[in-house]
Amino acid sequence: HSPLLHPGFYTDESLQWMGPGGTSPRWDDPQARALGCFLPEKEDLAVLLLFNAGPDAADFELPRLTEGRIWARKADTAASPPDDIYPLRQAKPPAEQTHYTLQPQSSAVLIAAQ
């Protein structure tokens, strides 16, 4: 997918790190177990990678998208098959478009495609 194809290192301008609840990542906290990475729209696709290594669910605020776009769940390792992963154009919108609750010890990929 085009946002993931990058010829070099990502910069602060090309991605956005986030913690649960809309906070900044707690880089210096050894107890922090959840993290998100937002790759803004590039060639009609935005990608949000969410990770939770903790024992409790983590609630992430979803970044705002351009008008007319919605988030869709491409993959969630906490979901049971066949709902754990979808082909790109068949990704399912989550129930909420403002936040996503990531289950313990799981990861998810959300996309917004045109």
Secondary structure, DSSP 4 states (H G I P E B T S, - for coil): -GGG--SS---TTT-EEE-GGGPPP-TT-TT--EEEEEEEEETTEEEEEEEE-SSS-EEEEPPP--TT---EEEEETTSPTTTTB--GGGPBPPS-SSEEEEPTTEEEEEEEE-
